[in-house]
Amino acid sequence: MGTSRICLCCTTTRTPCQALLTHILLTIHKQQKLLLPSFRWENRFRKDKERNSITPGSRAKAKSDQGFDVDRDAKKLHKACKGMGTDEAAIIEILSSRTSNERQQIKQKYKATYGKDLEEVLKSELSGNFEKTALALLDRPCEYAARQLRKAMKGLGTDESVLIEILCTRTNKEIIAIKEAYQKLFDRSLESDVKSDTSGNLKKILVSLLQANREEGDNVDKDLAGQDAKDLYDAGEGRWGTDELAFNEVLAQRSHKQLRATFQAYQVLIGKDIEEAIESETSGNLKKAYLTLVRSARDLQGYFADRLYKSMKGAGTDEETLIDIIVTRAEVDLPAIKAKFQENYQTSLSDMVRADTSGDFRKLLVALLH
């Protein structure tokens, strides 16, 4: 039998093998204790990261879910508009902190309780761009877009830039929802109105987009990208005149990922950026539509960040663009647009909006951006 010795842990006698085993176990135990804080920190970091990884569209919902009470909100809005004067702060607080679906519930509750349309009440109490923004928030995004499209085509003349901005930047699902909202609100076909209010190749590309047939998968076919790049060249710079049908087929039907691959293939094949080709081969509203499709396919959030920046850059402010983008993208990708704005222009979107707007209009926009 081997020589025994005293165990320091429990003062009992043990063999050398038993003592060695005890020593190993104690060492492992100490190492686990040392590693435990690190493990806890890493675990907490992972949870924090997951908590902060809010997908575009979920941020507004996460903010709004905290204590939403439709009865209370309807009462607050009624009180804010009752009697002499208006409590603009209460209106801003409620409209900016609720999701679109929750605002629909508030509208319904308000009418059921007080027998009045909330929109009509706000129209009588508010004015200017503050009123426009508040009313835009009471619409669903598809309804707001439908109203903007109807406004652009109603009466003499057509504001083609509005048609281009909306139809060239929306997903299939969004376009279908806008068409349905347009039919419901105005008892008219959006496609029929676009056909009668536009002409030529612009009409063709807009009608193509209204079919909502864009591929939306994540797969990229490199062979197809190369063929599309060649077809675009043959339809534009590679011939006298331009074959717009080829541009329409590619720009209106391919997924954004597939289009990005096509634009890269075009650069390699021709040695020129696709936007340069469009600039040289097209003009007017058709050029604007094609460039909008290309830029939104390349970087949708970057496209909207650029539109916001240009709406405030220099003298004057394009308030309509501010309202349109901030309201309609609030539950889609506004956090990503803000990040892209900061990255591209080294200033925050909130700060620039704050500097270029004023009064309650500014307060409401800034509240929507937070």
Helices and strands as residue ranges (DSSP letters): E 5-6, E 13-14, H 16-52, H 58-64, H 70-81, H 88-97, H 100-114, H 118-125, H 128-138, H 141-153, H 160-167, H 172-186, H 190-197, H 200-210, H 222-235, H 244-253, H 256-270, H 274-281, H 284-298, H 300-312, H 319-328, H 334-345, H 349-356, H 359-368
